[in-house]
Amino acid sequence: MYKSQELLQKNEINGKELEYLLLERKNERVDFLLLDVREKYEYNEKRIAGVDYLVPLSDFFNKISEIEGFKSKPIIVKCKLGGRSAQAQQHMMSMGFEKVVNLAGGITHYEGETI
């Protein structure tokens, strides 16, 4: 069994761990933001249920201000395969976001609920 706070301290989580964290958040046992950094057309095609913000990497520095007030809150970043979200993770850490976790494998390796 996973422990929510331990997962949110990792640099990277997998799809099963995200499924668990989303369930824990739904049951109000943990709090974090889920950030999608894919392009809007990708987001509109398929997204993980529970995404809080869309901040496409192509417009990252203009859109990141939307979550500027959440620098101390754990944030999970995701994309299609994990590459763009890893870039966003590095940018966010350098901007003072305290805990940013990358979803390894992105939405491609996520088997939970999508819309």
MDTraj code that builds the backbone (N, CA, C; nanometers):
import mdtraj as md
import numpy as np

residues = "MET TYR LYS SER GLN GLU LEU LEU GLN LYS ASN GLU ILE ASN GLY LYS GLU LEU GLU TYR LEU LEU LEU GLU ARG LYS ASN GLU ARG VAL ASP PHE LEU LEU LEU ASP VAL ARG GLU LYS TYR GLU TYR ASN GLU LYS ARG ILE ALA GLY VAL ASP TYR LEU VAL PRO LEU SER ASP PHE PHE ASN LYS ILE SER GLU ILE GLU GLY PHE LYS SER LYS PRO ILE ILE VAL LYS CYS LYS LEU GLY GLY ARG SER ALA GLN ALA GLN GLN HIS MET MET SER MET GLY PHE GLU LYS VAL VAL ASN LEU ALA GLY GLY ILE THR HIS TYR GLU GLY GLU THR ILE".split()
xyz = np.array([
    [0.0836, -0.1184, 0.0000],
    [0.0000, 0.0000, 0.0000],
    [0.0878, 0.1245, 0.0000],
    [0.0431, 0.2242, -0.0703],
    [0.1175, 0.3491, -0.0812],
    [0.0907, 0.4393, 0.0381],
    [0.1802, 0.5331, 0.0612],
    [0.1606, 0.6385, 0.1602],
    [0.1645, 0.7701, 0.0846],
    [0.0545, 0.8450, 0.0912],
    [0.0379, 0.9663, 0.0116],
    [0.1524, 1.0647, 0.0264],
    [0.1873, 1.0982, 0.1489],
    [0.2908, 1.1993, 0.1701],
    [0.4269, 1.1530, 0.1182],
    [0.4542, 1.0238, 0.1276],
    [0.5804, 0.9717, 0.0741],
    [0.5834, 0.9834, -0.0780],
    [0.4706, 0.9550, -0.1424],
    [0.4644, 0.9667, -0.2878],
    [0.4880, 1.1102, -0.3322],
    [0.4329, 1.2045, -0.2575],
    [0.4464, 1.3455, -0.2942],
    [0.5857, 1.4010, -0.2647],
    [0.6700, 1.3233, -0.1999],
    [0.8089, 1.3640, -0.1764],
    [0.9030, 1.3117, -0.2850],
    [0.8523, 1.2225, -0.3691],
    [0.9350, 1.1661, -0.4756],
    [0.9513, 1.2679, -0.5891],
    [1.0518, 1.2482, -0.6721],
    [1.0689, 1.3321, -0.7911],
    [0.9817, 1.2841, -0.9057],
    [0.9463, 1.1543, -0.9018],
    [0.8709, 1.0942, -1.0100],
    [0.7781, 0.9871, -0.9539],
    [0.6574, 0.9799, -1.0085],
    [0.5642, 0.8733, -0.9719],
    [0.5158, 0.8067, -1.1001],
    [0.4553, 0.6878, -1.0853],
    [0.4003, 0.6189, -1.2017],
    [0.2479, 0.6332, -1.2040],
    [0.1861, 0.5775, -1.3060],
    [0.0420, 0.5899, -1.3233],
    [-0.0391, 0.5315, -1.2088],
    [0.0014, 0.4167, -1.1587],
    [-0.0708, 0.3541, -1.0468],
    [-0.0638, 0.4413, -0.9223],
    [0.0523, 0.5011, -0.8992],
    [0.0677, 0.5890, -0.7829],
    [-0.0195, 0.7132, -0.7973],
    [-0.0301, 0.7662, -0.9194],
    [-0.1188, 0.8810, -0.9406],
    [-0.2643, 0.8418, -0.9187],
    [-0.3039, 0.7246, -0.9669],
    [-0.4413, 0.6776, -0.9424],
    [-0.4710, 0.6779, -0.7929],
    [-0.3791, 0.6247, -0.7151],
    [-0.3950, 0.6195, -0.5699],
    [-0.4065, 0.7605, -0.5118],
    [-0.3178, 0.8500, -0.5535],
    [-0.3200, 0.9869, -0.5003],
    [-0.4488, 1.0600, -0.5365],
    [-0.4987, 1.0385, -0.6578],
    [-0.6245, 1.1032, -0.6968],
    [-0.7408, 1.0525, -0.6121],
    [-0.7412, 0.9234, -0.5813],
    [-0.8447, 0.8683, -0.4937],
    [-0.8324, 0.9267, -0.3532],
    [-0.7105, 0.9361, -0.3038],
    [-0.6871, 0.9953, -0.1713],
    [-0.7315, 1.1419, -0.1687],
    [-0.7062, 1.2143, -0.2768],
    [-0.7486, 1.3547, -0.2833],
    [-0.9007, 1.3648, -0.2875],
    [-0.9632, 1.2769, -0.3624],
    [-1.1097, 1.2757, -0.3698],
    [-1.1699, 1.2512, -0.2314],
    [-1.1036, 1.1689, -0.1519],
    [-1.1495, 1.1379, -0.0159],
    [-1.0942, 1.2353, 0.0881],
    [-1.0342, 1.3446, 0.0397],
    [-0.9837, 1.4537, 0.1239],
    [-0.8768, 1.4095, 0.2244],
    [-0.7938, 1.3141, 0.1832],
    [-0.6846, 1.2681, 0.2697],
    [-0.5494, 1.3257, 0.2290],
    [-0.5457, 1.3914, 0.1135],
    [-0.4222, 1.4534, 0.0649],
    [-0.4610, 1.5694, -0.0263],
    [-0.3705, 1.6663, -0.0378],
    [-0.3986, 1.7830, -0.1211],
    [-0.2789, 1.8112, -0.2119],
    [-0.3046, 1.8270, -0.3396],
    [-0.2021, 1.8595, -0.4387],
    [-0.2727, 1.9125, -0.5629],
    [-0.1956, 1.9693, -0.6538],
    [-0.2479, 2.0113, -0.7836],
    [-0.1975, 1.9159, -0.8907],
    [-0.2824, 1.8907, -0.9905],
    [-0.2422, 1.8121, -1.1066],
    [-0.2379, 1.9067, -1.2260],
    [-0.1201, 1.9211, -1.2831],
    [-0.0942, 2.0169, -1.3901],
    [-0.0621, 1.9434, -1.5193],
    [-0.1358, 1.9734, -1.6256],
    [-0.1127, 1.9144, -1.7576],
    [-0.0341, 2.0154, -1.8410],
    [0.0785, 1.9748, -1.8987],
    [0.1598, 2.0674, -1.9779],
    [0.1565, 2.0345, -2.1279],
    [0.0597, 1.9536, -2.1688],
    [0.0437, 1.9253, -2.3116],
    [-0.0252, 2.0437, -2.3801],
    [-0.0353, 2.0368, -2.5108],
    [-0.1049, 2.1412, -2.5866],
    [-0.2558, 2.1262, -2.5688],
    [-0.3280, 2.2349, -2.5905],
    [-0.4729, 2.2356, -2.5694],
    [-0.5431, 2.1280, -2.6529],
    [-0.5015, 2.1092, -2.7793],
    [-0.5666, 2.0081, -2.8627],
    [-0.5461, 1.8677, -2.8050],
    [-0.4302, 1.8400, -2.7455],
    [-0.4052, 1.7099, -2.6830],
    [-0.4941, 1.6933, -2.5602],
    [-0.5029, 1.7999, -2.4832],
    [-0.5857, 1.8012, -2.3621],
    [-0.7315, 1.7752, -2.3982],
    [-0.7788, 1.8377, -2.5059],
    [-0.9181, 1.8209, -2.5476],
    [-0.9468, 1.6803, -2.5993],
    [-0.8469, 1.6135, -2.6546],
    [-0.8646, 1.4771, -2.7054],
    [-0.8826, 1.3766, -2.5922],
    [-0.7988, 1.3871, -2.4896],
    [-0.8031, 1.2926, -2.3772],
    [-0.7249, 1.3517, -2.2617],
    [-0.7844, 1.3452, -2.1434],
    [-0.7148, 1.3957, -2.0251],
    [-0.7492, 1.3104, -1.9039],
    [-0.6613, 1.3156, -1.8061],
    [-0.6836, 1.2449, -1.6810],
    [-0.7903, 1.3189, -1.6023],
    [-0.8889, 1.2457, -1.5540],
    [-0.9920, 1.3062, -1.4694],
    [-0.9245, 1.3583, -1.3431],
    [-0.9448, 1.4854, -1.3146],
    [-0.8842, 1.5430, -1.1954],
    [-0.7760, 1.6453, -1.2245],
    [-0.7494, 1.6742, -1.3531],
    [-0.6513, 1.7777, -1.3872],
    [-0.7041, 1.9121, -1.3382],
    [-0.6184, 1.9872, -1.2699],
    [-0.6583, 2.1171, -1.2159],
    [-0.6266, 2.2328, -1.3100],
    [-0.5143, 2.2250, -1.3793],
    [-0.4717, 2.3345, -1.4664],
    [-0.4071, 2.2803, -1.5927],
    [-0.4308, 2.3518, -1.7026],
    [-0.3619, 2.3264, -1.8287],
    [-0.2662, 2.4430, -1.8510],
    [-0.1367, 2.4129, -1.8535],
    [-0.0329, 2.5134, -1.8786],
    [0.0601, 2.4539, -1.9848],
    [0.0241, 2.4690, -2.1140],
    [0.1055, 2.4088, -2.2196],
    [0.2512, 2.4539, -2.2131],
    [0.3412, 2.3606, -2.2315],
    [0.4836, 2.3929, -2.2256],
    [0.5202, 2.5000, -2.3284],
    [0.4514, 2.5010, -2.4439],
    [0.4814, 2.5997, -2.5479],
    [0.4507, 2.7430, -2.5039],
    [0.3653, 2.7587, -2.4040],
    [0.3280, 2.8915, -2.3530],
    [0.3515, 2.8976, -2.2019],
    [0.4425, 2.8157, -2.1553],
    [0.4632, 2.7930, -2.0130],
    [0.4889, 2.9209, -1.9338],
    [0.5808, 3.0033, -1.9810],
    [0.6208, 3.1197, -1.9017],
    [0.5132, 3.2278, -1.8979],
    [0.4192, 3.2262, -1.9921],
    [0.3060, 3.3191, -1.9872],
    [0.1940, 3.2664, -1.8985],
    [0.1749, 3.1346, -1.8970],
    [0.0617, 3.0745, -1.8254],
    [0.0930, 3.0328, -1.6820],
    [0.2203, 3.0194, -1.6477],
    [0.2565, 2.9689, -1.5148],
    [0.2065, 3.0610, -1.4044],
    [0.1808, 3.1863, -1.4374],
    [0.1304, 3.2812, -1.3370],
    [-0.0034, 3.2359, -1.2792],
    [-0.0766, 3.1504, -1.3517],
    [-0.2050, 3.0991, -1.3030],
    [-0.1897, 3.0207, -1.1733],
    [-0.0732, 2.9618, -1.1514],
    [-0.0537, 2.8819, -1.0300],
    [0.0563, 2.9379, -0.9405],
    [0.0966, 3.0602, -0.9652],
    [0.2034, 3.1246, -0.8880],
    [0.1761, 3.1213, -0.7372],
    [0.0497, 3.1270, -0.6982],
    [0.0132, 3.1283, -0.5569],
    [0.0213, 2.9933, -0.4878],
    [0.0599, 2.8899, -0.5605],
    [0.0635, 2.7543, -0.5043],
    [0.2059, 2.7003, -0.4906],
    [0.3030, 2.7869, -0.4729],
    [0.4431, 2.7431, -0.4698],
    [0.4746, 2.6466, -0.3561],
    [0.3990, 2.6531, -0.2473],
    [0.4273, 2.5636, -0.1347],
    [0.3424, 2.4364, -0.1382],
    [0.2526, 2.4239, -0.2346],
    [0.1655, 2.3072, -0.2457],
    [0.2296, 2.2041, -0.3390],
    [0.2210, 2.0755, -0.3065],
    [0.2728, 1.9743, -0.3994],
    [0.1994, 1.9820, -0.5334],
    [0.2752, 1.9716, -0.6410],
    [0.2186, 1.9774, -0.7756],
    [0.2718, 1.8585, -0.8546],
    [0.1798, 1.7853, -0.9169],
    [0.2173, 1.6753, -1.0051],
    [0.2014, 1.7259, -1.1480],
    [0.3078, 1.7140, -1.2279],
    [0.3025, 1.7580, -1.3671],
    [0.2981, 1.6368, -1.4582],
    [0.2215, 1.6501, -1.5672],
    [0.2066, 1.5385, -1.6599],
    [0.1997, 1.5880, -1.8026],
    [0.2359, 1.4996, -1.8936],
    [0.2243, 1.5264, -2.0368],
    [0.1882, 1.3938, -2.1048],
    [0.2288, 1.3756, -2.2284],
    [0.1960, 1.2518, -2.2985],
    [0.2855, 1.1359, -2.2559],
    [0.4181, 1.1600, -2.2510],
    [0.5127, 1.0526, -2.2195],
    [0.6029, 1.0802, -2.0999],
    [0.6076, 1.2038, -2.0540],
    [0.6901, 1.2377, -1.9384],
    [0.8046, 1.3329, -1.9667],
    [0.8355, 1.3579, -2.0934],
    [0.9465, 1.4456, -2.1289],
    [0.9170, 1.5928, -2.1062],
    [0.8042, 1.6392, -2.1594],
    [0.7686, 1.7804, -2.1412],
    [0.7420, 1.8116, -1.9952],
    [0.6798, 1.7181, -1.9249],
    [0.6522, 1.7434, -1.7828],
    [0.7818, 1.7465, -1.7022],
    [0.8825, 1.6699, -1.7431],
    [1.0125, 1.6758, -1.6754],
    [1.0769, 1.8128, -1.6965],
    [1.0617, 1.8687, -1.8175],
    [1.1126, 2.0040, -1.8440],
    [1.0396, 2.1061, -1.7575],
    [0.9069, 2.0949, -1.7530],
    [0.8269, 2.1868, -1.6713],
    [0.8662, 2.1749, -1.5244],
    [0.8888, 2.0522, -1.4789],
    [0.9303, 2.0284, -1.3407],
    [1.0581, 2.1060, -1.3096],
    [1.1558, 2.0989, -1.3977],
    [1.2825, 2.1694, -1.3764],
    [1.2625, 2.3208, -1.3748],
    [1.1829, 2.3715, -1.4697],
    [1.1538, 2.5155, -1.4725],
    [1.0872, 2.5594, -1.3425],
    [0.9891, 2.4826, -1.2981],
    [0.9136, 2.5197, -1.1777],
    [1.0020, 2.5181, -1.0534],
    [1.0874, 2.4178, -1.0432],
    [1.1772, 2.4107, -0.9278],
    [1.2707, 2.5321, -0.9264],
    [1.3177, 2.5734, -1.0433],
    [1.4066, 2.6898, -1.0497],
    [1.3315, 2.8200, -1.0216],
    [1.1985, 2.8175, -1.0337],
    [1.1161, 2.9358, -1.0069],
    [1.0685, 2.9411, -0.8620],
    [1.1086, 2.8439, -0.7811],
    [1.0744, 2.8476, -0.6396],
    [0.9577, 2.7608, -0.5970],
    [0.9031, 2.6793, -0.6883],
    [0.7998, 2.5846, -0.6475],
    [0.8681, 2.4786, -0.5620],
    [0.8114, 2.4519, -0.4443],
    [0.8797, 2.3693, -0.3448],
    [0.8799, 2.2203, -0.3760],
    [0.7681, 2.1676, -0.4249],
    [0.7624, 2.0236, -0.4519],
    [0.6873, 1.9988, -0.5805],
    [0.7608, 1.9571, -0.6819],
    [0.7028, 1.9272, -0.8124],
    [0.7395, 1.7833, -0.8467],
    [0.6386, 1.7032, -0.8759],
    [0.6547, 1.5604, -0.9024],
    [0.6173, 1.5333, -1.0481],
    [0.7008, 1.4604, -1.1195],
    [0.6745, 1.4267, -1.2591],
    [0.6016, 1.2927, -1.2684],
    [0.5010, 1.2858, -1.3574],
    [0.4341, 1.1584, -1.3850],
    [0.5135, 1.0862, -1.4935],
    [0.5889, 0.9847, -1.4550],
    [0.6695, 0.9066, -1.5495],
    [0.5774, 0.8350, -1.6483],
    [0.6095, 0.8436, -1.7754],
    [0.5278, 0.7774, -1.8771],
    [0.4061, 0.8563, -1.9183],
    [0.3782, 0.9653, -1.8493],
    [0.2663, 1.0524, -1.8841],
    [0.1322, 0.9819, -1.8929],
    [0.0422, 1.0433, -1.9679],
    [-0.0932, 0.9885, -1.9823],
    [-0.0900, 0.8560, -2.0589],
    [0.0139, 0.8350, -2.1387],
    [0.0257, 0.7117, -2.2170],
    [0.0297, 0.5882, -2.1276],
    [0.0941, 0.5983, -2.0121],
    [0.1056, 0.4841, -1.9212],
    [0.0113, 0.4935, -1.8019],
    [-0.0877, 0.5801, -1.8114],
    [-0.1856, 0.5960, -1.7033],
    [-0.3091, 0.5146, -1.7387],
    [-0.3501, 0.4261, -1.6486],
    [-0.4637, 0.3384, -1.6764],
    [-0.5889, 0.3763, -1.5989],
    [-0.5836, 0.4860, -1.5251],
    [-0.6989, 0.5298, -1.4470],
    [-0.8016, 0.6015, -1.5334],
    [-0.8926, 0.6706, -1.4676],
    [-1.0036, 0.7369, -1.5355],
    [-0.9562, 0.8542, -1.6213],
    [-1.0017, 0.8537, -1.7471],
    [-0.9751, 0.9652, -1.8375],
    [-1.1077, 1.0144, -1.8947],
    [-1.1045, 1.1375, -1.9416],
    [-1.2253, 1.1940, -2.0034],
    [-1.1879, 1.2583, -2.1364],
])
top = md.Topology()
chain = top.add_chain()
for i, resn in enumerate(residues, 1):
    res = top.add_residue(resn, chain, resSeq=i)
    for name in ("N", "CA", "C"):
        top.add_atom(name, md.element.get_by_symbol(name[0]), res)
traj = md.Trajectory(xyz[None], top)
